[in-house]
Amino acid sequence: MAATDAPRRPGVYVVNVGAEATDGSLPVVLVDLSDSTNFPHSSLETNWINVLGVFGSVETATDGPYDIWLGVISEVDASNGTAEWFDVIHCQAAQNATDNVGHYLFTRDYCLGGSNPDGINCMVTSGATPYLATAQTQAGNTNWQTDVGLLSPVGAGASTTGKPGPGDIVAWVEETGGTGTCDWSLTVVYEAH
């Protein structure tokens, strides 16, 4: 690779996770901050994550709209945890909410075309997110307890992966009505510090 082909921002990482025929709602760990063995960031970068962007593709197979919530875990233990949301993508047919099939492609540039180069700072300090204020949370919910492995880019419910912890970037794929299913894929671009 020529020097001009080198990445412009060292320390930018990409992960992808998805599932077919999701029926109902599903909690997902997108980036496990403390897992520098299975995720691309190094063991020196487990303090916090900046989310730079998200790319997504969703296809609903039958009636039923879906929301995809994106957020960070602020507190968690073996009983429950709290996800603080920084974005939600609503997937429903715009012309007819009862259409059987919908296709949704989305791109979220949290760097705002370069005017916000750090993206969304997801630092967690003592259960608080000092750079993120949101009234949209999933507080004290068993979806995020530390003793259950969840779907993640490095495994589906594995015993050592996908267990949410403070500072992890997560998604909640939520069926908001009907009895539909969806196929979905999320690609997350992030920096770890």
C-alpha positions in Angstrom: 0.0 0.0 0.0 1.3 3.4 -0.9 1.7 6.1 1.7 -1.1 8.0 0.1 -3.4 5.0 0.5 -2.9 4.9 4.3 -5.9 5.5 6.5 -6.2 9.2 7.4 -7.4 8.5 11.0 -5.5 5.8 12.8 -7.6 4.0 15.4 -10.9 4.0 13.5 -12.5 0.6 13.7 -15.5 -1.1 12.0 -17.8 -3.9 13.2 -20.8 -5.5 11.7 -23.7 -7.6 13.1 -27.0 -8.6 11.7 -29.7 -11.3 11.8 -32.3 -12.8 9.6 -36.0 -13.4 10.5 -35.9 -11.4 13.8 -39.2 -12.1 15.4 -40.1 -9.7 18.2 -37.5 -7.6 19.9 -33.8 -8.3 20.4 -31.0 -6.7 22.5 -27.6 -6.6 20.7 -24.0 -5.6 21.8 -22.5 -3.7 18.9 -19.1 -2.9 20.5 -17.9 -4.4 23.7 -15.5 -1.8 25.1 -13.7 -4.2 27.5 -13.2 -7.0 24.9 -10.0 -6.0 23.1 -9.4 -9.7 22.3 -12.4 -10.2 20.0 -13.0 -6.6 18.9 -10.5 -4.7 16.7 -9.5 -2.0 19.3 -6.5 -2.6 21.5 -6.2 -3.3 25.2 -4.9 0.3 25.6 -8.2 1.6 24.2 -10.8 0.5 26.8 -11.7 3.8 28.4 -14.5 5.0 26.1 -15.9 4.9 22.6 -16.7 7.7 20.1 -19.3 6.5 17.6 -18.5 8.1 14.2 -21.2 6.6 12.1 -23.7 3.8 11.5 -24.8 2.2 8.3 -27.9 0.0 8.3 -30.1 -2.2 6.1 -33.4 -3.5 7.2 -36.0 -5.6 5.3 -39.4 -6.3 7.0 -40.9 -9.5 5.8 -44.5 -9.1 7.0 -46.7 -6.5 8.7 -45.1 -4.9 11.7 -42.9 -1.8 12.0 -39.5 -1.9 13.7 -37.4 0.6 15.6 -33.7 0.3 15.9 -32.4 2.1 19.0 -28.7 2.9 19.3 -27.1 3.7 22.7 -24.5 3.2 25.4 -24.7 1.1 28.6 -24.3 3.5 31.6 -24.7 1.0 34.4 -25.1 -2.7 34.6 -25.0 -5.7 37.0 -26.0 -9.4 37.0 -29.7 -8.4 37.5 -30.2 -5.5 35.0 -28.7 -2.5 33.3 -29.5 0.8 31.7 -29.1 1.8 28.0 -29.1 5.5 27.2 -30.2 6.0 23.6 -28.5 8.5 21.2 -30.5 7.6 18.1 -33.5 5.7 16.8 -34.3 4.6 13.3 -38.0 3.9 12.5 -38.6 1.3 9.8 -42.2 1.4 8.6 -43.7 1.7 5.1 -44.2 5.4 4.6 -47.1 5.1 2.1 -48.9 2.2 3.8 -48.1 1.0 7.3 -49.6 -2.4 6.5 -47.4 -3.2 3.5 -45.9 -6.7 3.8 -42.4 -5.8 2.7 -40.3 -2.7 3.4 -36.7 -2.0 2.5 -34.8 0.6 4.6 -31.2 1.8 4.1 -29.8 4.4 6.3 -26.5 6.2 7.1 -25.9 8.2 10.2 -22.8 10.5 10.1 -22.3 11.5 13.7 -19.2 13.5 12.6 -21.6 15.9 10.7 -19.5 16.0 7.6 -16.4 16.9 9.6 -17.8 19.7 11.8 -18.0 17.3 14.7 -14.9 15.1 14.2 -15.3 13.1 17.5 -18.8 11.9 16.6 -20.8 10.9 19.7 -18.7 10.6 22.8 -20.0 7.6 24.8 -17.8 8.0 27.9 -19.3 6.6 31.1 -18.1 7.9 34.4 -19.7 6.6 37.7 -22.9 5.5 35.8 -23.3 8.9 34.1 -22.7 9.9 30.5 -21.0 13.4 30.8 -21.1 14.1 27.0 -24.6 12.7 26.4 -27.9 13.9 27.8 -31.0 12.0 26.8 -34.5 11.4 28.1 -34.8 8.2 26.1 -33.5 5.2 28.1 -34.1 1.6 28.8 -33.5 1.9 32.5 -33.0 -1.0 34.9 -33.9 -3.6 32.2 -33.0 -7.3 32.2 -32.1 -7.0 28.5 -28.7 -5.6 29.7 -27.7 -7.8 32.6 -24.0 -9.0 32.7 -24.7 -12.7 33.1 -26.3 -13.2 29.7 -24.4 -13.3 26.4 -26.2 -11.4 23.6 -25.8 -11.3 19.9 -22.7 -9.3 18.9 -20.3 -9.0 16.0 -18.1 -11.7 17.5 -20.7 -14.3 18.5 -24.3 -15.0 19.4 -24.8 -15.4 23.1 -21.3 -16.9 23.6 -20.3 -17.4 27.2 -17.4 -14.9 27.0 -18.7 -12.4 24.4 -21.8 -10.2 24.1 -22.2 -9.5 27.8 -23.0 -5.9 28.2 -20.8 -3.6 30.4 -20.5 0.1 31.1 -19.5 2.0 28.0 -20.6 -0.7 25.5 -22.4 0.4 22.4 -25.7 -1.5 22.1 -28.8 -1.7 19.9 -32.4 -2.7 20.7 -34.1 -4.0 17.6 -37.8 -3.5 18.6 -40.9 -4.7 16.9 -43.3 -1.9 17.7 -46.5 -3.4 16.4 -48.0 -6.3 14.3 -46.5 -9.7 14.0 -43.7 -9.2 11.5 -40.2 -10.3 11.1 -37.2 -8.4 9.8 -33.7 -9.1 8.4 -31.2 -6.4 9.4 -27.6 -5.5 9.3 -25.7 -2.7 11.2 -22.2 -1.5 10.5 -20.7 0.7 13.2 -17.6 2.9 12.7 -16.0 3.9 16.0 -12.9 5.1 17.8 -11.8 3.7 21.1 -9.8 5.6 23.7 
